[in-house]
């Protein structure tokens, strides 16, 4: 089968600059590399073709011969085939030279992982904040070996493969010339040290699993879904790296009386017909005890009263919400004969006023919504 034109393979013009050729190759190499296309049987062949095209067009002398004589001239110069890369080892190294090795281990200090804890609070605790100790399982430096991983009386020795550097260099001849690459040492895994006598407690890892009590300060005003960050209380780092962070997720229990709307609280208060008609002063529950609320004469069921500053403190410290009290008229279910007679007499005296009652009065929660939305 005739070979495809090298310029067409790379998708460039015949007047392309050296930078244009390199950019085109890098883009196609990323797309066609077999490691990125494990299930594509044609990826290897495609990658070989574009690599061959790049090898020729990136060399001024070879490119000149190719422009004059085509593939025949190229083959005559000895650069027309890539059969020497049958197992793809060479092309893999070329790919790493351009793009880096994606799966190498880090050899320097590495921060530990973040961990999560969940904290359940009552509405009052969430409103006013508190400090609580959480029992958190996490990795810590081994106290037996002080995190070295070596048994007592011994210490880690420098790796004789990388001479303590944690990295080794490999030189390889490729169509591009001699390439020197730096890779993480396989023997010490980048640590630069070998533990010949591992600590019996941590088995040479330098870390153990332990449950630690950590004090968490919860600010006033948190709500369901709030997340608190406690710095440097996560998993231990590796190779001298810092600890990760602890993230505490807040869950607030439902309250029997109050319903929370952002920083405001809503509650219902039952009142009798007499209290609604004549007015009264009620003892209303709040998060801090009870408070007095004056009910004027002629109060209708579902009326919302606002108690300023009796809600939840804003979590950012910007003031405090209000408490909204929804009064709900309670109809007595058991009346004596005398009470019934008096009510009938009251209804007779009420006369035409009875016709002014609105049977389509809004529900309690509709009125609360109107109060919030203005």
C-alpha positions as CSV (number, residue, x, y, z in Angstrom):
1,X,0.0,0.0,0.0
2,X,1.4,3.4,-0.9
3,X,2.4,5.6,2.0
4,X,0.4,8.7,2.8
5,X,2.1,12.0,2.2
6,X,3.9,13.2,5.4
7,X,2.5,16.7,5.2
8,X,-1.0,15.3,4.9
9,X,-0.5,12.9,7.8
10,X,0.4,15.9,10.1
11,X,-2.3,18.1,8.5
12,X,0.2,20.9,7.6
13,X,1.2,22.7,4.4
14,X,4.4,22.1,2.6
15,X,5.6,25.6,3.7
16,X,5.0,24.9,7.4
17,X,7.6,26.1,9.8
18,X,9.5,23.9,12.2
19,X,7.3,25.1,15.0
20,X,4.2,24.3,13.0
21,X,5.5,20.8,12.4
22,X,6.2,20.3,16.1
23,X,2.8,21.6,17.2
24,X,1.0,19.4,14.7
25,X,2.9,16.3,15.8
26,X,2.3,17.0,19.6
27,X,-1.4,17.3,19.0
28,X,-1.7,14.1,16.9
29,X,0.5,12.1,19.2
30,X,-1.7,12.9,22.1
31,X,-4.7,11.7,20.2
32,X,-3.2,8.6,18.6
33,X,-0.9,7.2,21.4
34,X,-1.9,3.6,22.1
35,X,-1.9,4.3,25.9
36,X,-4.8,6.7,25.2
37,X,-6.5,4.3,22.9
38,X,-6.3,0.8,24.5
39,X,-9.2,-0.6,22.6
40,X,-8.2,0.8,19.2
41,X,-6.2,-1.7,17.1
42,X,-5.2,0.9,14.6
43,X,-3.8,3.3,17.1
44,X,-0.3,1.8,17.1
45,X,0.0,1.9,13.3
46,X,-1.3,5.5,13.2
47,X,1.1,6.6,15.9
48,X,4.0,5.0,14.0
49,X,3.0,6.8,10.8
50,X,2.8,10.3,12.3
51,X,6.1,9.7,14.3
52,X,7.8,8.7,11.1
53,X,6.5,11.8,9.4
54,X,7.7,14.0,12.2
55,X,11.1,12.4,12.3
56,X,11.6,13.2,8.6
57,X,10.0,16.7,8.4
58,X,11.7,17.9,11.6
59,X,15.2,17.3,10.2
60,X,16.1,20.0,7.6
61,X,18.2,17.6,5.5
62,X,15.8,14.8,5.5
63,X,12.9,17.1,4.8
64,X,14.8,18.6,1.8
65,X,15.3,15.1,0.4
66,X,11.7,14.2,0.9
67,X,10.5,17.3,-0.8
68,X,12.7,16.5,-3.8
69,X,12.3,12.7,-4.1
70,X,9.2,11.8,-2.0
71,X,9.1,8.5,-0.2
72,X,11.6,6.9,-2.6
73,X,14.2,9.5,-1.6
74,X,13.3,9.1,2.0
75,X,13.8,5.3,1.9
76,X,17.0,5.8,0.1
77,X,18.3,7.9,3.0
78,X,17.4,5.2,5.4
79,X,14.7,6.8,7.4
80,X,11.6,5.3,5.8
81,X,10.8,2.6,8.3
82,X,10.1,2.3,12.0
83,X,10.4,-1.4,12.2
84,X,12.9,-1.1,15.0
85,X,10.1,0.0,17.4
86,X,8.1,-3.3,17.2
87,X,7.3,-3.4,20.9
88,X,6.6,0.3,21.1
89,X,9.2,0.9,23.8
90,X,11.0,3.5,21.8
91,X,7.9,5.4,20.8
92,X,6.7,5.4,24.4
93,X,9.9,7.0,25.5
94,X,9.6,9.6,22.7
95,X,6.1,10.4,23.8
96,X,7.3,10.8,27.4
97,X,10.1,13.2,26.2
98,X,7.4,15.5,24.7
99,X,4.6,15.2,27.1
100,X,6.0,13.8,30.4
101,X,5.2,10.5,32.1
102,X,1.7,10.6,33.4
103,X,1.9,7.8,35.9
104,X,5.1,8.6,37.8
105,X,5.1,8.6,41.5
106,X,5.9,11.9,43.3
107,X,9.3,11.8,45.0
108,X,8.9,14.9,47.2
109,X,6.8,15.8,50.2
110,X,3.1,15.2,49.6
111,X,0.1,16.6,51.6
112,X,-2.1,14.2,53.3
113,X,-5.7,13.5,52.2
114,X,-8.6,15.5,53.6
115,X,-11.1,13.7,55.7
116,X,-14.8,14.1,56.6
117,X,-16.7,14.1,59.8
118,X,-20.5,14.6,60.4
119,X,-21.9,16.5,63.4
120,X,-25.5,16.5,64.4
121,X,-26.8,19.5,66.4
122,X,-30.1,20.7,67.9
123,X,-31.6,23.9,66.5
124,X,-30.5,25.8,69.6
125,X,-26.9,24.5,69.3
126,X,-26.8,25.5,65.6
127,X,-28.2,28.9,66.4
128,X,-25.8,29.9,69.2
129,X,-22.8,27.8,68.4
130,X,-20.7,25.6,70.7
131,X,-17.4,23.8,70.9
132,X,-17.4,20.0,70.7
133,X,-14.9,17.2,70.6
134,X,-15.2,14.8,67.7
135,X,-13.6,11.3,67.6
136,X,-11.9,11.1,64.2
137,X,-10.0,8.1,62.9
138,X,-7.0,9.1,60.8
139,X,-3.3,8.2,60.0
140,X,-0.6,9.6,62.2
141,X,3.2,9.3,62.5
142,X,4.2,6.1,64.3
143,X,5.3,7.0,67.8
144,X,7.4,3.9,68.1
145,X,9.8,4.9,65.3
146,X,9.0,8.6,65.2
147,X,7.7,8.2,61.6
148,X,11.0,6.8,60.2
149,X,9.6,3.4,59.6
150,X,12.8,1.8,60.9
151,X,13.0,-0.6,63.9
152,X,14.7,0.6,67.2
153,X,18.5,0.7,66.9
154,X,18.4,1.0,63.1
155,X,17.8,3.8,60.6
156,X,16.9,4.0,57.0
157,X,19.8,3.6,54.6
158,X,20.4,5.5,51.4
159,X,19.1,3.6,48.4
160,X,22.1,2.2,46.5
161,X,20.1,2.2,43.2
162,X,19.6,6.0,43.1
163,X,22.2,6.9,45.7
164,X,19.6,8.6,47.8
165,X,18.3,10.8,45.1
166,X,14.9,9.1,44.7
167,X,15.3,9.3,41.0
168,X,17.4,7.5,38.3
169,X,18.4,8.5,34.8
170,X,18.0,6.3,31.8
171,X,19.7,7.0,28.4
172,X,18.3,5.6,25.2
173,X,19.1,5.9,21.6
174,X,16.1,6.9,19.4
175,X,15.6,8.3,15.9
176,X,15.8,11.7,17.5
177,X,19.2,11.1,19.0
178,X,20.3,10.1,22.5
179,X,17.6,10.8,25.1
180,X,18.2,11.0,28.8
181,X,15.2,10.6,31.0
182,X,14.7,11.0,34.8
183,X,12.3,8.5,36.5
184,X,11.3,7.7,40.0
185,X,13.5,5.0,41.5
186,X,11.6,1.7,41.5
187,X,13.5,0.3,44.4
188,X,12.9,3.0,47.0
189,X,9.8,4.4,45.2
190,X,11.2,7.9,45.3
191,X,12.0,8.0,49.0
192,X,15.7,7.8,48.5
193,X,16.0,5.5,51.4
194,X,15.6,1.8,52.1
195,X,14.4,0.4,55.4
196,X,16.2,-2.9,56.0
197,X,14.7,-3.5,59.5
198,X,11.1,-2.3,59.5
199,X,9.4,-1.0,62.6
200,X,7.2,-3.8,64.0
201,X,4.4,-1.3,64.9
202,X,3.9,0.4,61.5
203,X,5.7,-2.3,59.4
204,X,8.0,0.2,57.9
205,X,5.4,2.7,56.7
206,X,6.1,5.3,59.4
207,X,2.3,5.7,59.9
208,X,-0.4,4.1,62.0
209,X,-4.2,4.4,62.2
210,X,-5.5,6.1,65.3
211,X,-8.7,7.7,66.6
212,X,-8.0,11.2,67.8
213,X,-10.3,13.6,69.7
214,X,-10.4,16.9,67.9
215,X,-12.1,20.0,69.2
216,X,-14.3,21.7,66.7
217,X,-15.6,25.2,67.2
218,X,-19.1,25.7,65.6
219,X,-19.9,29.3,65.0
220,X,-23.5,30.7,65.7
221,X,-26.0,30.4,62.8
222,X,-24.9,27.3,61.0
223,X,-27.6,25.3,59.2
224,X,-28.1,22.0,57.5
225,X,-25.4,21.4,54.9
226,X,-22.9,23.9,56.5
227,X,-19.3,22.8,56.2
228,X,-16.6,23.7,58.6
229,X,-12.9,23.4,57.7
230,X,-10.4,22.5,60.4
231,X,-7.0,23.0,59.0
232,X,-4.2,20.4,59.3
233,X,-6.4,17.8,61.1
234,X,-6.7,15.4,58.3
235,X,-4.6,12.4,57.2
236,X,-0.8,12.6,57.8
237,X,1.3,13.7,54.9
238,X,4.0,11.5,53.3
239,X,7.7,12.1,53.0
240,X,7.5,15.1,55.4
241,X,4.5,16.6,53.7
242,X,1.8,18.5,55.8
243,X,-1.4,17.0,57.1
244,X,-4.6,17.3,55.1
245,X,-7.7,19.1,56.4
246,X,-10.8,18.0,58.3
247,X,-14.2,19.0,56.9
248,X,-17.1,18.8,59.3
249,X,-20.6,18.6,57.8
250,X,-23.4,20.0,59.9
251,X,-26.8,18.2,60.3
252,X,-29.5,20.1,62.3
253,X,-32.3,18.2,64.0
254,X,-35.9,19.1,63.3
255,X,-37.5,21.1,66.1
256,X,-40.9,20.3,67.6
257,X,-42.0,24.0,67.7
258,X,-39.9,26.1,65.4
259,X,-39.5,26.0,61.6
260,X,-36.4,27.8,60.3
261,X,-36.4,30.0,57.2
262,X,-32.8,31.2,56.7
263,X,-32.2,33.3,59.8
264,X,-35.9,33.6,60.8
265,X,-38.0,31.3,63.0
266,X,-41.7,30.5,62.6
267,X,-44.0,29.0,65.3
268,X,-47.7,28.6,65.9
269,X,-49.5,29.8,69.0
270,X,-53.0,28.6,69.8
271,X,-55.4,31.2,71.2
272,X,-59.0,31.0,72.3
273,X,-62.0,32.8,70.8
274,X,-62.1,35.1,73.8
275,X,-58.4,36.0,73.6
276,X,-58.8,36.7,69.9
277,X,-61.9,38.8,70.4
278,X,-60.8,40.7,73.5
279,X,-57.0,40.7,73.1
280,X,-54.5,39.3,75.6
281,X,-50.8,39.1,76.4
282,X,-49.3,35.7,75.6
283,X,-46.2,33.9,76.9
284,X,-44.5,32.8,73.7
285,X,-41.6,30.3,73.6
286,X,-38.3,31.4,72.0
287,X,-34.9,29.8,71.7
288,X,-33.8,31.6,74.9
289,X,-36.9,30.9,77.0
290,X,-40.3,32.7,76.9
291,X,-41.2,36.3,75.9
292,X,-44.4,38.3,76.1
293,X,-46.4,39.0,73.0
294,X,-49.4,41.4,73.0
295,X,-52.4,40.2,71.0
296,X,-54.8,43.1,70.1
297,X,-58.6,42.9,70.1
298,X,-60.2,41.3,67.1
299,X,-57.2,39.3,66.1
300,X,-58.0,36.8,63.3
301,X,-56.8,33.2,63.1
302,X,-53.6,33.1,61.0
303,X,-52.4,36.6,61.8
304,X,-48.6,36.7,61.9
305,X,-46.8,38.7,64.6
306,X,-43.1,39.6,64.3
307,X,-40.8,39.4,67.3
308,X,-37.7,41.4,66.1
309,X,-34.3,39.9,66.9
310,X,-35.6,36.6,68.3
311,X,-34.5,34.5,65.4
312,X,-31.1,32.9,64.5
313,X,-27.9,34.8,64.5
314,X,-26.4,35.2,61.0
315,X,-23.5,32.9,60.4
316,X,-21.4,35.7,58.9
317,X,-22.1,37.9,62.0
318,X,-24.5,40.3,60.2
319,X,-27.2,40.7,62.9
320,X,-29.9,38.3,63.8
321,X,-33.2,37.1,62.3
322,X,-36.7,37.5,63.6
323,X,-39.3,35.2,65.1
324,X,-42.7,35.1,63.4
325,X,-45.6,33.9,65.6
326,X,-48.7,32.6,63.7
327,X,-51.8,32.7,66.0
328,X,-54.2,29.9,65.4
329,X,-57.7,30.0,66.8
330,X,-58.7,26.8,68.7
331,X,-62.3,25.9,68.7
332,X,-63.5,24.1,71.9
333,X,-64.8,20.6,71.3
334,X,-66.8,20.1,74.5
335,X,-69.3,22.7,75.7
336,X,-71.7,22.6,78.6
337,X,-75.4,23.4,78.0
338,X,-74.9,26.8,79.6
339,X,-71.9,27.6,77.3
340,X,-74.0,26.6,74.3
341,X,-76.9,28.8,75.3
342,X,-74.6,31.8,75.8
343,X,-72.9,31.2,72.4
344,X,-76.3,31.0,70.7
345,X,-77.3,34.3,72.4
346,X,-74.0,35.8,71.3
347,X,-74.6,34.7,67.7
348,X,-78.1,36.3,67.9
349,X,-76.7,39.5,69.1
350,X,-74.0,39.5,66.4
351,X,-76.7,39.5,63.8
352,X,-75.7,40.8,60.4
353,X,-72.0,41.0,61.5
354,X,-72.0,37.2,61.1
355,X,-72.4,37.6,57.3
356,X,-69.2,39.6,57.1
357,X,-67.0,36.6,57.9
358,X,-64.8,35.6,55.0
359,X,-64.9,31.8,54.4
360,X,-62.0,32.0,51.9
361,X,-59.4,33.3,54.4
362,X,-55.8,32.4,53.6
363,X,-54.1,29.5,55.2
364,X,-51.6,30.1,58.0
365,X,-48.5,29.3,55.8
366,X,-49.8,31.4,53.0
367,X,-49.9,34.4,55.4
368,X,-46.4,33.6,56.6
369,X,-45.2,33.5,53.0
370,X,-46.9,36.9,52.4
371,X,-45.2,38.3,55.5
372,X,-41.8,37.2,54.2
373,X,-42.2,38.2,50.6
374,X,-43.8,41.6,51.5
